[in-house]
Amino acid sequence: MTTPFVMLVDDEAPFLETMTKRLEKRNLSVTTAISGQAALDTLNKNRNIDVVILDVKMPGMDGIETLKKIKSGYPLTEVIMLTAHATVESAIEGMKFGAFDYLMKPCDMEQLMSKVHEATKKKHEHEEKIRVARLKEVLTKYGM
């Protein structure tokens, strides 16, 4: 299995630095964004990001709004919502808009790693289904 490419999105720089180190120690490729808009800009330039780990509470564009835009523009990219301010309502809202899962800060690293690997696997399976469908379409078009 390929190394998951993860983007951490949080408005707290110390949290980003600490989490990046912790994830890189676990052999993940990590990029970061300090805001929802920065995350969208990064996704626009870097389409091979597998999983976005997204903080819910951020100034400006919050996590739910960022999630909606990610799922709209990059539907195969999986999003794990992270928050220190979890409420049942925001969890349900995040899942309704396509979040892969929802974890509390500070999160258990093994649980987060498990979710990242599950989300990456789901993304890669979707991409493979699309490749197979396109191949079948081309073969059918040429009578094969």
C-alpha positions in Angstrom: 0.0 0.0 0.0 1.3 3.5 -0.8 2.1 6.0 1.9 -0.9 8.1 2.6 -0.5 11.8 1.7 -2.3 13.8 4.4 -3.0 17.5 4.7 -3.5 18.9 8.2 -5.7 22.0 8.4 -5.7 24.0 11.7 -5.5 27.7 12.6 -3.1 26.8 15.5 0.5 26.7 14.2 1.9 24.9 17.3 -0.7 22.1 16.8 0.2 21.8 13.1 3.9 21.5 14.0 3.4 18.9 16.7 0.9 16.8 14.6 3.1 17.0 11.5 6.1 15.6 13.5 3.9 12.9 15.0 2.4 11.8 11.7 5.8 11.9 9.8 7.2 9.6 12.5 4.5 7.2 11.5 5.7 7.4 7.9 2.9 9.6 6.5 3.6 12.3 3.9 2.2 15.5 5.4 1.5 19.0 4.2 -0.3 21.7 6.2 -2.6 24.6 5.8 -3.4 27.3 8.4 -6.9 28.1 7.1 -9.8 26.7 5.1 -8.9 28.9 2.1 -5.2 27.8 2.3 -6.4 24.2 2.3 -8.4 24.7 -0.8 -5.5 26.5 -2.5 -3.2 23.6 -1.6 -5.7 21.0 -2.9 -5.9 23.0 -6.1 -2.2 22.7 -6.6 -1.8 19.2 -5.2 -4.5 16.8 -6.4 -2.8 13.7 -4.9 -3.7 14.4 -1.3 -5.5 11.4 0.0 -6.9 12.6 3.4 -7.5 16.0 4.9 -7.5 16.2 8.7 -9.6 19.3 9.3 -10.2 21.3 12.4 -13.9 22.3 12.8 -13.4 25.6 14.7 -11.3 28.1 12.6 -11.7 31.8 12.1 -13.0 32.9 8.7 -14.1 29.8 6.8 -14.8 27.1 9.4 -14.3 23.4 9.1 -17.9 22.6 7.9 -17.7 25.2 5.2 -14.2 24.0 4.2 -15.5 20.4 4.2 -18.4 21.4 1.8 -16.0 23.0 -0.6 -13.5 20.1 -0.5 -16.2 17.6 -1.2 -17.6 19.8 -4.0 -14.3 20.3 -5.7 -12.4 17.2 -4.8 -15.1 14.5 -4.1 -12.6 11.6 -3.8 -10.5 13.3 -1.1 -11.5 12.0 2.3 -11.9 14.3 5.2 -11.5 13.5 8.9 -12.9 16.2 11.1 -11.0 17.1 14.3 -12.3 19.3 17.1 -11.7 20.2 20.7 -15.3 21.6 20.7 -17.2 18.5 19.7 -20.9 18.6 19.7 -23.3 16.0 18.4 -24.7 18.6 16.0 -21.4 19.4 14.4 -20.5 15.7 14.1 -23.8 15.0 12.4 -23.4 18.0 10.2 -19.9 16.9 9.2 -21.0 13.4 8.4 -24.0 14.7 6.4 -21.6 16.8 4.2 -19.4 13.8 3.5 -16.8 13.7 6.2 -15.2 10.2 6.5 -15.1 10.4 10.3 -15.0 12.7 13.3 -12.4 12.7 16.1 -12.0 14.7 19.3 -8.8 16.7 20.1 -6.5 15.6 21.5 -7.0 12.4 19.5 -5.5 9.1 20.1 -2.7 8.7 17.5 -3.4 5.0 16.8 -7.1 5.8 16.3 -6.2 8.7 13.9 -3.7 6.5 12.0 -6.3 3.8 11.7 -8.8 6.3 10.3 -6.2 7.8 7.9 -5.4 4.3 6.5 -9.1 3.4 6.2 -9.8 6.7 4.4 -6.8 6.3 2.1 -8.0 2.8 1.2 -11.5 4.1 0.4 -10.1 6.9 -1.8 -7.8 4.5 -3.7 -10.7 2.0 -4.2 -12.9 4.7 -5.6 -10.1 5.8 -8.0 -9.6 2.2 -9.1 -13.3 1.8 -9.8 -13.2 5.0 -11.9 -10.2 3.7 -13.9 -11.9 0.4 -14.5 -15.1 2.1 -15.6 -13.2 4.4 -18.0 -11.2 1.4 -19.4 -14.5 -0.5 -20.1 -15.9 2.6 -21.7 -13.0 2.9 -24.1 -12.9 -0.8 -24.9 -16.7 -0.8 -25.6 -16.3 2.2 -27.8 -13.7 0.4 -29.9 -15.8 -2.9 -29.9 -13.4 -4.8 -27.7 
